[in-house]
Amino acid sequence: MVHQELTQHPYHYTALIIIEALLLSLYTTTTDSLLKTIFAILVGSAYAIWGISVHAGSIRTPRLVLEYAIVGLLGTLMLSFLISVT
């Protein structure tokens, strides 16, 4: 399945990696906790929006939309947890 996705949408995954890398680099270089929270929300939102927009034509059920939204939310929660720990 991953191979099929990569052959169908190679540039979409490249864009996702670049966007997430930029947001995560801003996240790690920022010392202000409010900005870190904003970047954490952006990381999770970028993944969820990317997944929904790339696969919008092939989404037949709301389940796949929920999967992207949940993974994006989990990413946001994990980064926010790291903010509170550090």
Secondary structure by P-SEA (a helix, b strand, c coil): caaaaaaacaaaaaaaaaaaaaaaaaaaacccaaaaaaaaaaaaaaaaaaaaaaaccccccaaaaaaaaaaaaaaaaaaaaaaaac
